[in-house]
Structure formats: C-alpha cells, structure tokens
Amino acid sequence: MWMLHILDFEDRDNFNTLLLQIAARLGIITIISGLVLWLMTTSLFRSRQ
C-alpha cells in the first residue's frame, strides 16, 4: 500500500517522484481554478448593475 500511496514502483523509498509531483500540481491547479470560478459566480464578488 505504501508503494501506491507515494507512487514509487521501483524502490518504495523515494516519495518525490515525477508522477506524484504531477498529481500534486494538477490538484493545486484544480483547487485554484475552482476557487476562481466560485469567485466569478458568487453574488458577493460579482459587480452589481
């Protein structure tokens, strides 16, 4: 299970693998884009006409 958790299929020791870094960056991009979309659609931050 540790191998799947850290996505290191060779040594099971390095938790700084490229696959894990890509997954982490994709998660951060998803969170930021969701926050931006929420801010754009919420009535608190939308400009009033």
N, C-alpha and C positions, 0 to 999 in steps of 0.2 A: 504494500500500500504506500510506503514511503516513496518508492520509485514513481508511482503515478502522481503523488502529491507534488513532488518537486520537478517532475517531468525530466528526470535524468535516467535514461535507459541503459547507460553504459556502466558508470562507476557507482551510481547510487550515493554519491558523496557530494557532488557539486550542485548547489541549488541556484547557481547563477547561469543557467543555460539559456541559449538563444530562444528556444521555444517558450520558456517561462517569461522572459523579458518581453517577447512579442505579445503574449497573452495579457501581461500586466499593462502594457501600453495601450492595447486595444480596450481594456477595461476602463482605463483612465479617460480615453477619448470618448467612450460611450457615456460615462458619467458626465463629463463636461458638456457634450452635445445635448444630453437630456436636460441638464440644468439650463442651458441657453434656450432650448425650445420651451421649457416651462416659463422662463422669464419673459419670453416673447409673447406667450399666450395668456399669461395671468393678467387679470384686470388691474392689479396693483401697479404694474410697471408699464402697462400699455398707455400710450398718450390718449388723452381724452379730447373728443371733438365737440 
